[in-house]
Amino acid sequence: MRDELFEWSALGRYLRATEQIRVDEPATRSSLRDMYRQIETSLASGDSLVVFAQGSILGVEVAFQQGAFRIARRFGIPILPVVITGSHRVWEHPYTPTVRLDQRISVRVLPALKPSELGMETVRDLERIMKVIALDPSTAPARRFEPDRDGWWDGYRYEIDADFPELANRLALRRAGSG
């Protein structure tokens, strides 16, 4: 879980009580060592590790980060790709106490990948496959990043997937100060 979530009063208490693994942003060598120790302890106790490869709630357009794949290779554990869409409609944005009932959510589990199969091309292919599934009209609607609605999240580290060039260009212009 991202470090700032541990600062929320009720959620932070729950995260600490359930020994969730903290991801500090920006990461330092010390915080990475701590995170890897926590992962090792968690795996040794038989727990599974859930990592959201986008590392973001912004939307399907956000590019995958490499952390989940580095962890899989480092610890020799497989990746079980899961595509979840529609869950963003349950909790009103941005994080109000309002919960919407009776929302359609789609979950699709893909075949597991061994750590030895996690080369850069395979990871990029997996990202494309997962996003095609997420955007398929037969699934519950995926969360889409619309900066005019959601804000630009300046100061928050994320990249837009190159498969969404218009939005990637808008972000680049924004970051260059001309957007």
Phi and psi restraints in degrees (value plus and minus 20) as a CYANA .aco file:
   2 ARG   PHI     -79.8   -39.8
   2 ARG   PSI     123.3   163.3
   3 ASP   PHI     -74.5   -34.5
   3 ASP   PSI     -58.4   -18.4
   4 GLU   PHI     -85.7   -45.7
   4 GLU   PSI     -43.3    -3.3
   5 LEU   PHI     -88.5   -48.5
   5 LEU   PSI     -45.4    -5.4
   6 PHE   PHI     -90.2   -50.2
   6 PHE   PSI     -36.5     3.5
   7 GLU   PHI    -105.9   -65.9
   7 GLU   PSI     -35.8     4.2
   8 TRP   PHI     -89.7   -49.7
   8 TRP   PSI     116.0   156.0
   9 SER   PHI     -78.4   -38.4
   9 SER   PSI     -86.8   -46.8
  10 ALA   PHI     -89.1   -49.1
  10 ALA   PSI     -65.9   -25.9
  11 LEU   PHI     -84.4   -44.4
  11 LEU   PSI     -63.0   -23.0
  12 GLY   PHI     -79.1   -39.1
  12 GLY   PSI     -62.9   -22.9
  13 ARG   PHI     -80.8   -40.8
  13 ARG   PSI     -63.2   -23.2
  14 TYR   PHI     -83.9   -43.9
  14 TYR   PSI     -64.5   -24.5
  15 LEU   PHI     -82.4   -42.4
  15 LEU   PSI     -62.3   -22.3
  16 ARG   PHI     -88.4   -48.4
  16 ARG   PSI     -62.5   -22.5
  17 ALA   PHI     -84.3   -44.3
  17 ALA   PSI     -51.9   -11.9
  18 THR   PHI    -118.0   -78.0
  18 THR   PSI      -9.5    30.5
  19 GLU   PHI      35.2    75.2
  19 GLU   PSI      24.0    64.0
  20 GLN   PHI     -87.5   -47.5
  20 GLN   PSI     129.2   169.2
  21 ILE   PHI    -104.6   -64.6
  21 ILE   PSI     107.9   147.9
  22 ARG   PHI    -108.5   -68.5
  22 ARG   PSI     112.1   152.1
  23 VAL   PHI    -131.8   -91.8
  23 VAL   PSI      89.0   129.0
  24 ASP   PHI    -101.2   -61.2
  24 ASP   PSI     120.0   160.0
  25 GLU   PHI    -150.3  -110.3
  25 GLU   PSI     100.0   140.0
  26 PRO   PHI     -95.6   -55.6
  26 PRO   PSI     131.2   171.2
  27 ALA   PHI     -95.5   -55.5
  27 ALA   PSI     121.6   161.6
  28 THR   PHI    -135.0   -95.0
  28 THR   PSI     148.5   188.5
  29 ARG   PHI     -77.9   -37.9
  29 ARG   PSI     -61.9   -21.9
  30 SER   PHI     -84.3   -44.3
  30 SER   PSI     -64.2   -24.2
  31 SER   PHI     -88.5   -48.5
  31 SER   PSI     -54.1   -14.1
  32 LEU   PHI     -86.2   -46.2
  32 LEU   PSI     -62.4   -22.4
  33 ARG   PHI     -79.7   -39.7
  33 ARG   PSI     -64.9   -24.9
  34 ASP   PHI     -81.1   -41.1
  34 ASP   PSI     -64.1   -24.1
  35 MET   PHI     -83.2   -43.2
  35 MET   PSI     -64.2   -24.2
  36 TYR   PHI     -84.0   -44.0
  36 TYR   PSI     -56.7   -16.7
  37 ARG   PHI     -83.7   -43.7
  37 ARG   PSI     -62.4   -22.4
  38 GLN   PHI     -84.6   -44.6
  38 GLN   PSI     -60.7   -20.7
  39 ILE   PHI     -82.6   -42.6
  39 ILE   PSI     -66.4   -26.4
  40 GLU   PHI     -79.0   -39.0
  40 GLU   PSI     -64.1   -24.1
  41 THR   PHI     -83.3   -43.3
  41 THR   PSI     -64.4   -24.4
  42 SER   PHI     -82.4   -42.4
  42 SER   PSI     -66.3   -26.3
  43 LEU   PHI     -85.6   -45.6
  43 LEU   PSI     -59.7   -19.7
  44 ALA   PHI     -83.4   -43.4
  44 ALA   PSI     -48.5    -8.5
  45 SER   PHI    -104.5   -64.5
  45 SER   PSI     -19.9    20.1
  46 GLY   PHI      74.0   114.0
  46 GLY   PSI     -16.2    23.8
  47 ASP   PHI     -94.5   -54.5
  47 ASP   PSI     133.2   173.2
  48 SER   PHI    -111.1   -71.1
  48 SER   PSI     141.0   181.0
  49 LEU   PHI    -137.6   -97.6
  49 LEU   PSI     105.3   145.3
  50 VAL   PHI    -126.2   -86.2
  50 VAL   PSI     102.7   142.7
  51 VAL   PHI    -149.8  -109.8
  51 VAL   PSI     109.5   149.5
  52 PHE   PHI    -110.7   -70.7
  52 PHE   PSI      90.3   130.3
  53 ALA   PHI     -81.1   -41.1
  53 ALA   PSI     -46.7    -6.7
  54 GLN   PHI     -97.8   -57.8
  54 GLN   PSI     -43.6    -3.6
  55 GLY   PHI      41.5    81.5
  55 GLY   PSI       7.6    47.6
  56 SER   PHI    -177.0  -137.0
  56 SER   PSI     137.1   177.1
  57 ILE   PHI    -124.6   -84.6
  57 ILE   PSI     -14.4    25.6
  58 LEU   PHI     -83.7   -43.7
  58 LEU   PSI     -62.3   -22.3
  59 GLY   PHI     134.0   174.0
  59 GLY   PSI     154.4   194.4
  60 VAL   PHI     -82.2   -42.2
  60 VAL   PSI     -42.3    -2.3
  61 GLU   PHI     -92.6   -52.6
  61 GLU   PSI     -37.0     3.0
  62 VAL   PHI     -91.2   -51.2
  62 VAL   PSI     113.8   153.8
  63 ALA   PHI     -90.6   -50.6
  63 ALA   PSI     129.5   169.5
  64 PHE   PHI     -84.8   -44.8
  64 PHE   PSI     124.0   164.0
  65 GLN   PHI    -116.6   -76.6
  65 GLN   PSI     142.7   182.7
  66 GLN   PHI    -109.8   -69.8
  66 GLN   PSI     -25.2    14.8
  67 GLY   PHI     -74.9   -34.9
  67 GLY   PSI     -66.4   -26.4
  68 ALA   PHI     -81.3   -41.3
  68 ALA   PSI     -58.4   -18.4
  69 PHE   PHI     -95.4   -55.4
  69 PHE   PSI     -55.8   -15.8
  70 ARG   PHI     -84.1   -44.1
  70 ARG   PSI     -61.9   -21.9
  71 ILE   PHI     -82.0   -42.0
  71 ILE   PSI     -65.3   -25.3
  72 ALA   PHI     -79.6   -39.6
  72 ALA   PSI     -65.1   -25.1
  73 ARG   PHI     -87.4   -47.4
  73 ARG   PSI     -63.5   -23.5
  74 ARG   PHI     -81.8   -41.8
  74 ARG   PSI     -61.1   -21.1
  75 PHE   PHI    -120.3   -80.3
  75 PHE   PSI     -19.4    20.6
  76 GLY   PHI      45.0    85.0
  76 GLY   PSI      17.8    57.8
  77 ILE   PHI    -134.3   -94.3
  77 ILE   PSI     127.1   167.1
  78 PRO   PHI     -94.4   -54.4
  78 PRO   PSI     141.9   181.9
  79 ILE   PHI    -126.4   -86.4
  79 ILE   PSI     112.3   152.3
  80 LEU   PHI    -131.7   -91.7
  80 LEU   PSI      78.7   118.7
  81 PRO   PHI     -91.3   -51.3
  81 PRO   PSI     111.9   151.9
  82 VAL   PHI    -151.2  -111.2
  82 VAL   PSI     107.7   147.7
  83 VAL   PHI    -122.7   -82.7
  83 VAL   PSI     101.0   141.0
  84 ILE   PHI    -140.4  -100.4
  84 ILE   PSI     105.4   145.4
  85 THR   PHI    -150.6  -110.6
  85 THR   PSI     133.7   173.7
  86 GLY   PHI      71.6   111.6
  86 GLY   PSI     -35.8     4.2
  87 SER   PHI     -86.3   -46.3
  87 SER   PSI     -43.8    -3.8
  88 HIS   PHI     -85.2   -45.2
  88 HIS   PSI     -37.7     2.3
  89 ARG   PHI    -103.0   -63.0
  89 ARG   PSI     -31.5     8.5
  90 VAL   PHI     -94.2   -54.2
  90 VAL   PSI     -64.8   -24.8
  91 TRP   PHI    -126.5   -86.5
  91 TRP   PSI     102.4   142.4
  92 GLU   PHI     -80.5   -40.5
  92 GLU   PSI     115.3   155.3
  93 HIS   PHI    -110.0   -70.0
  93 HIS   PSI     120.1   160.1
  94 PRO   PHI    -117.7   -77.7
  94 PRO   PSI      79.6   119.6
  95 TYR   PHI      35.1    75.1
  95 TYR   PSI      34.4    74.4
  96 THR   PHI    -113.9   -73.9
  96 THR   PSI     149.4   189.4
  97 PRO   PHI     -91.1   -51.1
  97 PRO   PSI     -24.9    15.1
  98 THR   PHI     -93.2   -53.2
  98 THR   PSI     105.4   145.4
  99 VAL   PHI    -134.3   -94.3
  99 VAL   PSI     110.3   150.3
 100 ARG   PHI    -116.5   -76.5
 100 ARG   PSI     102.2   142.2
 101 LEU   PHI    -106.9   -66.9
 101 LEU   PSI     146.7   186.7
 102 ASP   PHI      40.0    80.0
 102 ASP   PSI      17.2    57.2
 103 GLN   PHI    -113.0   -73.0
 103 GLN   PSI     122.8   162.8
 104 ARG   PHI    -101.7   -61.7
 104 ARG   PSI     109.0   149.0
 105 ILE   PHI    -146.5  -106.5
 105 ILE   PSI     118.3   158.3
 106 SER   PHI    -133.6   -93.6
 106 SER   PSI     118.9   158.9
 107 VAL   PHI    -152.1  -112.1
 107 VAL   PSI     108.1   148.1
 108 ARG   PHI    -152.1  -112.1
 108 ARG   PSI     104.0   144.0
 109 VAL   PHI    -119.1   -79.1
 109 VAL   PSI     106.7   146.7
 110 LEU   PHI    -118.4   -78.4
 110 LEU   PSI     147.1   187.1
 111 PRO   PHI     -81.4   -41.4
 111 PRO   PSI     124.1   164.1
 112 ALA   PHI     -86.7   -46.7
 112 ALA   PSI     130.9   170.9
 113 LEU   PHI    -137.6   -97.6
 113 LEU   PSI     113.4   153.4
 114 LYS   PHI     -94.4   -54.4
 114 LYS   PSI     133.9   173.9
 115 PRO   PHI     -75.1   -35.1
 115 PRO   PSI     -54.0   -14.0
 116 SER   PHI     -88.7   -48.7
 116 SER   PSI     -34.9     5.1
 117 GLU   PHI    -114.4   -74.4
 117 GLU   PSI     -15.5    24.5
 118 LEU   PHI    -117.8   -77.8
 118 LEU   PSI      28.2    68.2
 119 GLY   PHI     -93.4   -53.4
 119 GLY   PSI     147.7   187.7
 120 MET   PHI     -77.0   -37.0
 120 MET   PSI     -63.1   -23.1
 121 GLU   PHI     -85.7   -45.7
 121 GLU   PSI     -60.9   -20.9
 122 THR   PHI     -83.8   -43.8
 122 THR   PSI     -62.5   -22.5
 123 VAL   PHI     -83.3   -43.3
 123 VAL   PSI     -63.6   -23.6
 124 ARG   PHI     -85.7   -45.7
 124 ARG   PSI     -61.2   -21.2
 125 ASP   PHI     -81.5   -41.5
 125 ASP   PSI     -62.8   -22.8
 126 LEU   PHI     -81.1   -41.1
 126 LEU   PSI     -63.6   -23.6
 127 GLU   PHI     -79.2   -39.2
 127 GLU   PSI     -65.3   -25.3
 128 ARG   PHI     -83.0   -43.0
 128 ARG   PSI     -65.7   -25.7
 129 ILE   PHI     -80.3   -40.3
 129 ILE   PSI     -65.4   -25.4
 130 MET   PHI     -84.1   -44.1
 130 MET   PSI     -57.4   -17.4
 131 LYS   PHI     -94.9   -54.9
 131 LYS   PSI     -53.4   -13.4
 132 VAL   PHI     -82.7   -42.7
 132 VAL   PSI     -63.1   -23.1
 133 ILE   PHI     -83.0   -43.0
 133 ILE   PSI     -65.3   -25.3
 134 ALA   PHI     -81.4   -41.4
 134 ALA   PSI     -53.7   -13.7
 135 LEU   PHI    -113.4   -73.4
 135 LEU   PSI     -21.0    19.0
 136 ASP   PHI     -84.8   -44.8
 136 ASP   PSI     113.3   153.3
 137 PRO   PHI     -81.1   -41.1
 137 PRO   PSI     -38.3     1.7
 138 SER   PHI     -98.7   -58.7
 138 SER   PSI     -32.2     7.8
 139 THR   PHI    -116.9   -76.9
 139 THR   PSI     144.6   184.6
 140 ALA   PHI     -79.5   -39.5
 140 ALA   PSI     126.5   166.5
 141 PRO   PHI     -77.2   -37.2
 141 PRO   PSI     114.7   154.7
 142 ALA   PHI     -99.5   -59.5
 142 ALA   PSI     134.0   174.0
 143 ARG   PHI     -88.8   -48.8
 143 ARG   PSI     110.0   150.0
 144 ARG   PHI    -130.8   -90.8
 144 ARG   PSI     119.0   159.0
 145 PHE   PHI    -104.9   -64.9
 145 PHE   PSI      96.4   136.4
 146 GLU   PHI    -144.2  -104.2
 146 GLU   PSI      76.7   116.7
 147 PRO   PHI     -75.1   -35.1
 147 PRO   PSI     -51.7   -11.7
 148 ASP   PHI     -86.3   -46.3
 148 ASP   PSI     -48.0    -8.0
 149 ARG   PHI    -112.5   -72.5
 149 ARG   PSI     -63.9   -23.9
 150 ASP   PHI    -111.9   -71.9
 150 ASP   PSI     -35.0     5.0
 151 GLY   PHI      66.5   106.5
 151 GLY   PSI     146.9   186.9
 152 TRP   PHI    -111.0   -71.0
 152 TRP   PSI     -30.3     9.7
 153 TRP   PHI      35.7    75.7
 153 TRP   PSI      25.9    65.9
 154 ASP   PHI     -78.1   -38.1
 154 ASP   PSI     120.1   160.1
 155 GLY   PHI      65.1   105.1
 155 GLY   PSI     -25.1    14.9
 156 TYR   PHI    -123.6   -83.6
 156 TYR   PSI     109.9   149.9
 157 ARG   PHI     -99.1   -59.1
 157 ARG   PSI      97.0   137.0
 158 TYR   PHI    -181.7  -141.7
 158 TYR   PSI     138.7   178.7
 159 GLU   PHI    -149.1  -109.1
 159 GLU   PSI     132.5   172.5
 160 ILE   PHI    -112.9   -72.9
 160 ILE   PSI     114.2   154.2
 161 ASP   PHI     -76.5   -36.5
 161 ASP   PSI     115.3   155.3
 162 ALA   PHI     -80.8   -40.8
 162 ALA   PSI     -38.2     1.8
 163 ASP   PHI     -93.8   -53.8
 163 ASP   PSI     -22.5    17.5
 164 PHE   PHI    -142.9  -102.9
 164 PHE   PSI      46.8    86.8
 165 PRO   PHI     -82.0   -42.0
 165 PRO   PSI     -55.2   -15.2
 166 GLU   PHI     -83.5   -43.5
 166 GLU   PSI     -67.0   -27.0
 167 LEU   PHI     -88.9   -48.9
 167 LEU   PSI     -58.4   -18.4
 168 ALA   PHI     -80.2   -40.2
 168 ALA   PSI     -61.4   -21.4
 169 ASN   PHI     -86.4   -46.4
 169 ASN   PSI     -61.7   -21.7
 170 ARG   PHI     -80.7   -40.7
 170 ARG   PSI     -61.4   -21.4
 171 LEU   PHI     -85.8   -45.8
 171 LEU   PSI     -62.7   -22.7
 172 ALA   PHI     -80.4   -40.4
 172 ALA   PSI     -63.6   -23.6
 173 LEU   PHI     -83.2   -43.2
 173 LEU   PSI     -61.9   -21.9
 174 ARG   PHI     -80.6   -40.6
 174 ARG   PSI     -67.7   -27.7
 175 ARG   PHI     -88.2   -48.2
 175 ARG   PSI     -47.1    -7.1
 176 ALA   PHI    -100.5   -60.5
 176 ALA   PSI     -27.3    12.7
 177 GLY   PHI      69.7   109.7
 177 GLY   PSI     -10.3    29.7
 178 SER   PHI    -138.6   -98.6
 178 SER   PSI      -0.7    39.3
